[in-house]
């Protein structure tokens, strides 16, 4: 991970990460053939854009407020093989990819929380990590409902 010189650099990095996540989900939505899959990915792109907006507001206003809440981890993604994006990806593959990406985002925010010395910012990153954990849980629930029940 990059060495950060100040809080603004950490926030800029997190903002960029949220934009990349939103772009990723928008791309998956545009490549999806199933309407339900498109809607799922568009909803997650919207949430990632909301995270970006929250981080931009924090950077501009210097206000660090975030509630903390624990999130259930079903650990389904821990036992699945990673997949790569492709135009012909199945719904199952898309869910696996999304779960893995959300898990990576969770780890990133926890790492950022560990390296910042600003206690308020630390809470923000923990909150964002929990948001990413919620996304992962939603994908795991969908995987459980759709994939496991089909098999």
Secondary structure, DSSP 8 states (H G I E B T S, - for coil): ----SSHHHHHHHHHHHHHHHHHHHHHHHHH-SSHHHHHHHHHHHHHHHHHHHHHHHHHHH--------------GGGGS------TT--HHHHHHHHHHHHHHHHHHHHHHHHH---HHHHHHHHHHHHHHHHHHHHHHHHHIIIIIHH-
